[in-house]
Amino acid sequence: MLRNFTEKLGQTTIRGIEELGYSLALLIESFYWLVFGFRRRQAVKLPSIFEQMMHIGIQALPIVTILAFAIGMMLAIQGIATLKTFGAESQVVLGIALSVTREFSPLIIGILVAGRSGSALAARIGTMQIAQEIDALRVIGISPVRYLVTPAMVAMLIMLPALTFFADLVALLGGGVYSSLELGMSLQAYADRTIEVLKVDDITQGLYKSLVFAVIITLVSFVNGFSVTAGAEGVGKATTRSVVLSITYIIIADMVFTFVLTH
C-alpha cells in the first residue's frame, strides 16, 4: 500500500514538473513568435488576435455586467449589515471600493474567463489534436504555437485587464445603487466618496493580477489541449481538467499576490 502511494506520488510529481516545463516553453515560444515572427515570415496575424479578443472579451460583456453588478450589490448588502453593528454604515463605500478593485473584480473575471474561454480553447485544441490538424500544420511549415497560442495569449493579456476595469466600474455602480436605496446616499455623493478613498495603486493591483491570470488560463488551456490522446473522451477530460486547474491556480496566485502586495 505504501509502495503504491509512493509510486503514484512520484508519477504525479514528475507529470507536474513536465507540465510546468512545457508551460514555460510555450510561454517563451509564444512571445518569441510575437516579437521575431516577422523575421521568419511567419508574423502573428492581427485578424487572429482580434478574433480571439472578440471571443474572450466582447462576447463576455453581458455576463460580466450581470456578475459584476450583483457582486457590487452583494458587498453593499453584507457591508451595511455588518457595519450597522458599529454604527458606521457610511464606511461601506471604502469597503466596497477596495474589495472590488483589489480582489473581487480580477478574481471573478479570471474564474469566468477560465470557465468560458479557457474551456473553449482546450476543447478546440484537443479536437484539432485528435483530428491530426496540429500535425498537418507542422507538415506544411506552420508553427502551431505561432498560429494558435500567440494570438490567444495576446488577446488574453489585452482583454482580461480591460474586462477587470469594466467590472470595477459596474460593481462600484451596483454597490452605489444599493447604498443609495438603503442609506439614502445619492449616487453623486457615493461617487465622490469612492474617488476620494481609491488610489491608483488599488486599481493597478487588480489589473496586475488579471495579467497573471491571463497567462495562467492560456497556458493551462493549451497544455491540456495539446496533451489530448484518447479521442472525444480525452477532449472532455482535458476540458474539465483545464478549467479546474485554471481556477485552482488563479486562487492560489491571488492569495500569493495579495500577501506580497500587503506586506
FIDREN-709783 format. One record per residue (C-alpha): residue number from 1; residue in one letter; chain; x, y, z. Coordinates in Angstrom, 1 decimal. Example, Ala and Ser with C-alpha at 12.3 -4.5 7.8 and 13.67 -1.06 7.14 Angstrom:
# residues 2
+-----+------+------+--------+--------+--------+
| pos | code | unit |      x |      y |      z |
+-----+------+------+--------+--------+--------+
|   1 |    a |    A |   12.3 |   -4.5 |    7.8 |
|   2 |    s |    A |   13.7 |   -1.1 |    7.1 |
+-----+------+------+--------+--------+--------+
***
This chain:
# residues 263
+-----+------+------+--------+--------+--------+
| pos | code | unit |      x |      y |      z |
+-----+------+------+--------+--------+--------+
|   1 |    m |    A |    0.0 |    0.0 |    0.0 |
|   2 |    l |    A |    2.8 |    2.4 |    0.9 |
|   3 |    r |    A |    4.7 |    1.4 |   -2.2 |
|   4 |    n |    A |    1.6 |    2.2 |   -4.4 |
|   5 |    f |    A |    1.1 |    5.5 |   -2.7 |
|   6 |    t |    A |    4.8 |    6.4 |   -3.2 |
|   7 |    e |    A |    4.7 |    5.4 |   -6.9 |
|   8 |    k |    A |    1.6 |    7.5 |   -7.5 |
|   9 |    l |    A |    3.1 |   10.4 |   -5.7 |
|  10 |    g |    A |    6.3 |   10.2 |   -7.8 |
|  11 |    q |    A |    4.4 |    9.9 |  -11.0 |
|  12 |    t |    A |    2.2 |   12.8 |  -10.2 |
|  13 |    t |    A |    5.2 |   14.9 |   -9.2 |
|  14 |    i |    A |    7.1 |   14.0 |  -12.5 |
|  15 |    r |    A |    4.0 |   14.8 |  -14.5 |
|  16 |    g |    A |    3.6 |   18.1 |  -12.8 |
|  17 |    i |    A |    7.2 |   19.1 |  -13.4 |
|  18 |    e |    A |    6.8 |   18.1 |  -17.1 |
|  19 |    e |    A |    3.7 |   20.2 |  -17.4 |
|  20 |    l |    A |    5.5 |   23.1 |  -15.8 |
|  21 |    g |    A |    8.4 |   22.9 |  -18.2 |
|  22 |    y |    A |    6.1 |   22.5 |  -21.2 |
|  23 |    s |    A |    4.1 |   25.6 |  -20.0 |
|  24 |    l |    A |    7.3 |   27.7 |  -19.7 |
|  25 |    a |    A |    8.4 |   26.5 |  -23.2 |
|  26 |    l |    A |    5.0 |   27.5 |  -24.6 |
|  27 |    l |    A |    5.2 |   30.9 |  -22.9 |
|  28 |    i |    A |    8.7 |   31.6 |  -24.2 |
|  29 |    e |    A |    7.9 |   30.4 |  -27.7 |
|  30 |    s |    A |    4.7 |   32.4 |  -28.0 |
|  31 |    f |    A |    6.5 |   35.6 |  -27.1 |
|  32 |    y |    A |    9.3 |   34.7 |  -29.5 |
|  33 |    w |    A |    6.9 |   34.4 |  -32.4 |
|  34 |    l |    A |    5.2 |   37.7 |  -31.4 |
|  35 |    v |    A |    8.5 |   39.6 |  -31.4 |
|  36 |    f |    A |   10.5 |   37.8 |  -34.1 |
|  37 |    g |    A |    7.9 |   36.1 |  -36.2 |
|  38 |    f |    A |    8.0 |   38.7 |  -39.0 |
|  39 |    r |    A |   11.7 |   38.0 |  -39.5 |
|  40 |    r |    A |   10.9 |   34.4 |  -40.3 |
|  41 |    r |    A |    8.0 |   35.4 |  -42.5 |
|  42 |    q |    A |    5.5 |   34.0 |  -40.0 |
|  43 |    a |    A |    4.3 |   37.1 |  -38.3 |
|  44 |    v |    A |    1.3 |   36.8 |  -35.9 |
|  45 |    k |    A |   -1.7 |   38.0 |  -37.8 |
|  46 |    l |    A |   -3.7 |   40.8 |  -36.3 |
|  47 |    p |    A |   -7.1 |   39.4 |  -37.5 |
|  48 |    s |    A |   -6.4 |   36.3 |  -35.5 |
|  49 |    i |    A |   -5.7 |   38.4 |  -32.4 |
|  50 |    f |    A |   -8.9 |   40.4 |  -33.0 |
|  51 |    e |    A |  -10.9 |   37.2 |  -33.4 |
|  52 |    q |    A |   -9.7 |   35.9 |  -30.1 |
|  53 |    m |    A |  -10.3 |   39.3 |  -28.4 |
|  54 |    m |    A |  -13.9 |   39.2 |  -29.7 |
|  55 |    h |    A |  -14.5 |   35.7 |  -28.3 |
|  56 |    i |    A |  -12.7 |   36.3 |  -25.0 |
|  57 |    g |    A |  -13.8 |   39.9 |  -24.2 |
|  58 |    i |    A |  -16.6 |   41.4 |  -26.2 |
|  59 |    q |    A |  -18.9 |   38.4 |  -26.2 |
|  60 |    a |    A |  -18.4 |   38.1 |  -22.4 |
|  61 |    l |    A |  -19.6 |   41.6 |  -21.7 |
|  62 |    p |    A |  -23.3 |   40.7 |  -20.9 |
|  63 |    i |    A |  -22.4 |   38.0 |  -18.3 |
|  64 |    v |    A |  -19.6 |   40.2 |  -16.9 |
|  65 |    t |    A |  -22.0 |   43.1 |  -16.5 |
|  66 |    i |    A |  -24.6 |   40.9 |  -14.6 |
|  67 |    l |    A |  -22.0 |   39.3 |  -12.3 |
|  68 |    a |    A |  -20.1 |   42.5 |  -11.5 |
|  69 |    f |    A |  -23.3 |   44.4 |  -10.7 |
|  70 |    a |    A |  -24.5 |   41.5 |   -8.5 |
|  71 |    i |    A |  -21.2 |   41.4 |   -6.7 |
|  72 |    g |    A |  -21.2 |   45.1 |   -6.0 |
|  73 |    m |    A |  -24.7 |   44.9 |   -4.6 |
|  74 |    m |    A |  -23.8 |   41.8 |   -2.5 |
|  75 |    l |    A |  -20.8 |   43.6 |   -1.0 |
|  76 |    a |    A |  -23.0 |   46.6 |   -0.2 |
|  77 |    i |    A |  -25.7 |   44.4 |    1.4 |
|  78 |    q |    A |  -23.1 |   42.5 |    3.6 |
|  79 |    g |    A |  -21.1 |   45.6 |    4.3 |
|  80 |    i |    A |  -24.0 |   47.7 |    5.5 |
|  81 |    a |    A |  -25.4 |   44.8 |    7.6 |
|  82 |    t |    A |  -22.1 |   44.3 |    9.3 |
|  83 |    l |    A |  -21.2 |   47.9 |    9.8 |
|  84 |    k |    A |  -24.6 |   48.6 |   11.4 |
|  85 |    t |    A |  -23.4 |   46.8 |   14.4 |
|  86 |    f |    A |  -20.8 |   49.6 |   14.9 |
|  87 |    g |    A |  -23.0 |   52.4 |   13.7 |
|  88 |    a |    A |  -20.5 |   53.0 |   10.8 |
|  89 |    e |    A |  -22.7 |   52.3 |    7.7 |
|  90 |    s |    A |  -21.2 |   55.2 |    5.8 |
|  91 |    q |    A |  -17.8 |   53.4 |    5.8 |
|  92 |    v |    A |  -19.3 |   50.8 |    3.5 |
|  93 |    v |    A |  -18.1 |   52.9 |    0.5 |
|  94 |    l |    A |  -14.5 |   52.3 |    1.5 |
|  95 |    g |    A |  -15.0 |   48.5 |    1.9 |
|  96 |    i |    A |  -16.8 |   48.2 |   -1.5 |
|  97 |    a |    A |  -14.2 |   50.3 |   -3.3 |
|  98 |    l |    A |  -11.2 |   48.4 |   -2.0 |
|  99 |    s |    A |  -12.7 |   44.9 |   -2.2 |
| 100 |    v |    A |  -13.9 |   45.4 |   -5.7 |
| 101 |    t |    A |  -10.8 |   46.8 |   -7.2 |
| 102 |    r |    A |   -8.2 |   44.8 |   -5.3 |
| 103 |    e |    A |   -9.9 |   41.4 |   -5.1 |
| 104 |    f |    A |  -13.3 |   40.6 |   -6.5 |
| 105 |    s |    A |  -13.2 |   42.0 |  -10.0 |
| 106 |    p |    A |   -9.9 |   40.3 |  -11.1 |
| 107 |    l |    A |  -10.8 |   37.1 |   -9.3 |
| 108 |    i |    A |  -14.3 |   36.8 |  -10.7 |
| 109 |    i |    A |  -13.2 |   37.8 |  -14.2 |
| 110 |    g |    A |  -10.4 |   35.3 |  -14.1 |
| 111 |    i |    A |  -12.7 |   32.5 |  -13.0 |
| 112 |    l |    A |  -15.3 |   33.5 |  -15.6 |
| 113 |    v |    A |  -12.8 |   33.6 |  -18.4 |
| 114 |    a |    A |  -11.3 |   30.3 |  -17.3 |
| 115 |    g |    A |  -14.7 |   28.6 |  -17.4 |
| 116 |    r |    A |  -15.9 |   30.2 |  -20.6 |
| 117 |    s |    A |  -12.9 |   30.9 |  -22.9 |
| 118 |    g |    A |  -10.3 |   28.6 |  -21.3 |
| 119 |    s |    A |  -12.5 |   25.6 |  -21.7 |
| 120 |    a |    A |  -13.3 |   26.5 |  -25.3 |
| 121 |    l |    A |   -9.6 |   26.8 |  -26.1 |
| 122 |    a |    A |   -8.8 |   23.4 |  -24.5 |
| 123 |    a |    A |  -11.7 |   21.8 |  -26.4 |
| 124 |    r |    A |  -10.7 |   23.4 |  -29.7 |
| 125 |    i |    A |   -7.0 |   22.4 |  -29.4 |
| 126 |    g |    A |   -8.0 |   18.9 |  -28.2 |
| 127 |    t |    A |  -10.3 |   18.3 |  -31.1 |
| 128 |    m |    A |   -7.6 |   19.5 |  -33.5 |
| 129 |    q |    A |   -5.1 |   17.2 |  -31.8 |
| 130 |    i |    A |   -7.1 |   14.1 |  -32.3 |
| 131 |    a |    A |   -8.0 |   15.1 |  -35.9 |
| 132 |    q |    A |   -4.3 |   15.4 |  -36.5 |
| 133 |    e |    A |   -4.7 |   19.0 |  -37.6 |
| 134 |    i |    A |   -1.8 |   20.1 |  -35.4 |
| 135 |    d |    A |    0.5 |   17.6 |  -37.2 |
| 136 |    a |    A |   -0.8 |   18.9 |  -40.5 |
| 137 |    l |    A |    0.2 |   22.5 |  -39.5 |
| 138 |    r |    A |    3.7 |   21.3 |  -38.7 |
| 139 |    v |    A |    3.9 |   19.4 |  -42.0 |
| 140 |    i |    A |    3.1 |   22.5 |  -44.1 |
| 141 |    g |    A |    5.6 |   24.5 |  -42.1 |
| 142 |    i |    A |    3.3 |   26.5 |  -39.8 |
| 143 |    s |    A |    4.2 |   26.7 |  -36.2 |
| 144 |    p |    A |    1.2 |   25.6 |  -34.0 |
| 145 |    v |    A |    2.4 |   27.9 |  -31.3 |
| 146 |    r |    A |    2.6 |   30.9 |  -33.6 |
| 147 |    y |    A |   -0.7 |   30.1 |  -35.3 |
| 148 |    l |    A |   -2.7 |   29.1 |  -32.2 |
| 149 |    v |    A |   -1.1 |   30.0 |  -28.9 |
| 150 |    t |    A |    0.3 |   33.5 |  -29.5 |
| 151 |    p |    A |   -2.9 |   35.2 |  -30.8 |
| 152 |    a |    A |   -4.8 |   33.7 |  -27.8 |
| 153 |    m |    A |   -2.1 |   34.8 |  -25.4 |
| 154 |    v |    A |   -2.0 |   38.4 |  -26.7 |
| 155 |    a |    A |   -5.8 |   38.6 |  -26.7 |
| 156 |    m |    A |   -6.0 |   37.3 |  -23.1 |
| 157 |    l |    A |   -3.3 |   39.9 |  -21.9 |
| 158 |    i |    A |   -5.4 |   42.7 |  -23.5 |
| 159 |    m |    A |   -8.9 |   41.6 |  -22.7 |
| 160 |    l |    A |   -8.6 |   40.4 |  -19.1 |
| 161 |    p |    A |   -7.4 |   43.8 |  -17.7 |
| 162 |    a |    A |  -10.0 |   45.5 |  -19.9 |
| 163 |    l |    A |  -12.7 |   43.3 |  -18.5 |
| 164 |    t |    A |  -11.4 |   43.7 |  -15.0 |
| 165 |    f |    A |  -11.5 |   47.5 |  -15.3 |
| 166 |    f |    A |  -15.0 |   47.3 |  -16.8 |
| 167 |    a |    A |  -16.1 |   45.0 |  -13.9 |
| 168 |    d |    A |  -14.7 |   47.6 |  -11.4 |
| 169 |    l |    A |  -17.0 |   50.3 |  -12.8 |
| 170 |    v |    A |  -20.1 |   48.1 |  -12.9 |
| 171 |    a |    A |  -19.5 |   46.6 |   -9.4 |
| 172 |    l |    A |  -19.0 |   50.0 |   -7.9 |
| 173 |    l |    A |  -22.2 |   51.1 |   -9.6 |
| 174 |    g |    A |  -24.0 |   48.1 |   -8.1 |
| 175 |    g |    A |  -22.7 |   49.0 |   -4.7 |
| 176 |    g |    A |  -23.8 |   52.6 |   -5.2 |
| 177 |    v |    A |  -27.3 |   51.7 |   -6.2 |
| 178 |    y |    A |  -27.9 |   49.6 |   -3.1 |
| 179 |    s |    A |  -26.2 |   52.1 |   -0.8 |
| 180 |    s |    A |  -28.4 |   54.9 |   -2.2 |
| 181 |    l |    A |  -31.5 |   52.9 |   -1.6 |
| 182 |    e |    A |  -30.5 |   51.6 |    1.9 |
| 183 |    l |    A |  -28.7 |   54.7 |    3.3 |
| 184 |    g |    A |  -30.4 |   57.5 |    1.3 |
| 185 |    m |    A |  -27.0 |   58.4 |   -0.1 |
| 186 |    s |    A |  -27.0 |   60.0 |   -3.5 |
| 187 |    l |    A |  -25.0 |   58.4 |   -6.3 |
| 188 |    q |    A |  -23.1 |   61.6 |   -6.7 |
| 189 |    a |    A |  -22.0 |   61.5 |   -3.1 |
| 190 |    y |    A |  -21.2 |   57.8 |   -3.4 |
| 191 |    a |    A |  -19.1 |   58.5 |   -6.5 |
| 192 |    d |    A |  -17.3 |   61.4 |   -4.8 |
| 193 |    r |    A |  -16.5 |   59.3 |   -1.7 |
| 194 |    t |    A |  -15.3 |   56.4 |   -3.9 |
| 195 |    i |    A |  -12.9 |   58.7 |   -5.8 |
| 196 |    e |    A |  -11.7 |   60.1 |   -2.5 |
| 197 |    v |    A |  -10.8 |   56.7 |   -1.0 |
| 198 |    l |    A |   -9.5 |   55.0 |   -4.1 |
| 199 |    k |    A |   -5.8 |   55.2 |   -5.1 |
| 200 |    v |    A |   -4.3 |   54.4 |   -8.4 |
| 201 |    d |    A |   -2.4 |   51.5 |   -6.7 |
| 202 |    d |    A |   -5.7 |   49.9 |   -5.7 |
| 203 |    i |    A |   -6.8 |   49.7 |   -9.3 |
| 204 |    t |    A |   -3.5 |   48.7 |  -10.8 |
| 205 |    q |    A |   -3.2 |   45.9 |   -8.2 |
| 206 |    g |    A |   -6.3 |   44.3 |   -9.7 |
| 207 |    l |    A |   -5.0 |   44.9 |  -13.3 |
| 208 |    y |    A |   -1.6 |   43.3 |  -12.5 |
| 209 |    k |    A |   -3.5 |   40.2 |  -11.1 |
| 210 |    s |    A |   -5.5 |   40.0 |  -14.3 |
| 211 |    l |    A |   -2.3 |   39.8 |  -16.4 |
| 212 |    v |    A |   -1.0 |   36.9 |  -14.3 |
| 213 |    f |    A |   -4.4 |   35.2 |  -14.6 |
| 214 |    a |    A |   -4.4 |   35.7 |  -18.3 |
| 215 |    v |    A |   -1.1 |   33.8 |  -18.6 |
| 216 |    i |    A |   -2.3 |   31.0 |  -16.3 |
| 217 |    i |    A |   -5.6 |   30.5 |  -18.3 |
| 218 |    t |    A |   -3.8 |   30.5 |  -21.6 |
| 219 |    l |    A |   -1.0 |   28.1 |  -20.7 |
| 220 |    v |    A |   -3.2 |   25.6 |  -18.8 |
| 221 |    s |    A |   -5.8 |   25.5 |  -21.6 |
| 222 |    f |    A |   -3.2 |   24.9 |  -24.3 |
| 223 |    v |    A |   -1.1 |   22.4 |  -22.3 |
| 224 |    n |    A |   -4.2 |   20.3 |  -21.6 |
| 225 |    g |    A |   -5.4 |   20.7 |  -25.2 |
| 226 |    f |    A |   -2.1 |   19.6 |  -26.7 |
| 227 |    s |    A |   -2.0 |   16.6 |  -24.4 |
| 228 |    v |    A |   -5.2 |   15.0 |  -25.6 |
| 229 |    t |    A |   -4.7 |   11.5 |  -26.9 |
| 230 |    a |    A |   -7.9 |    9.5 |  -26.3 |
| 231 |    g |    A |  -10.5 |   10.7 |  -28.7 |
| 232 |    a |    A |  -13.7 |   12.5 |  -27.7 |
| 233 |    e |    A |  -13.5 |   11.3 |  -24.2 |
| 234 |    g |    A |  -10.0 |   12.7 |  -23.9 |
| 235 |    v |    A |  -11.2 |   16.1 |  -25.1 |
| 236 |    g |    A |  -13.9 |   16.1 |  -22.4 |
| 237 |    k |    A |  -11.4 |   15.2 |  -19.7 |
| 238 |    a |    A |   -8.8 |   17.7 |  -20.9 |
| 239 |    t |    A |  -11.5 |   20.5 |  -21.0 |
| 240 |    t |    A |  -12.7 |   19.7 |  -17.4 |
| 241 |    r |    A |   -9.1 |   19.5 |  -16.2 |
| 242 |    s |    A |   -8.1 |   22.8 |  -17.7 |
| 243 |    v |    A |  -11.0 |   24.6 |  -16.0 |
| 244 |    v |    A |  -10.3 |   23.0 |  -12.6 |
| 245 |    l |    A |   -6.6 |   23.7 |  -12.8 |
| 246 |    s |    A |   -7.0 |   27.2 |  -14.1 |
| 247 |    i |    A |   -9.4 |   28.1 |  -11.3 |
| 248 |    t |    A |   -7.1 |   26.5 |   -8.7 |
| 249 |    y |    A |   -4.0 |   28.2 |   -9.9 |
| 250 |    i |    A |   -5.9 |   31.6 |  -10.1 |
| 251 |    i |    A |   -7.0 |   31.4 |   -6.5 |
| 252 |    i |    A |   -3.5 |   30.3 |   -5.3 |
| 253 |    a |    A |   -1.9 |   33.1 |   -7.4 |
| 254 |    d |    A |   -4.4 |   35.6 |   -6.0 |
| 255 |    m |    A |   -3.5 |   34.6 |   -2.4 |
| 256 |    v |    A |    0.2 |   34.9 |   -3.1 |
| 257 |    f |    A |   -0.3 |   38.2 |   -4.9 |
| 258 |    t |    A |   -2.4 |   39.6 |   -2.1 |
| 259 |    f |    A |    0.1 |   38.5 |    0.6 |
| 260 |    v |    A |    3.1 |   40.1 |   -1.3 |
| 261 |    l |    A |    1.3 |   43.4 |   -2.0 |
| 262 |    t |    A |    0.0 |   43.9 |    1.5 |
| 263 |    h |    A |    3.3 |   43.2 |    3.3 |
+-----+------+------+--------+--------+--------+
***
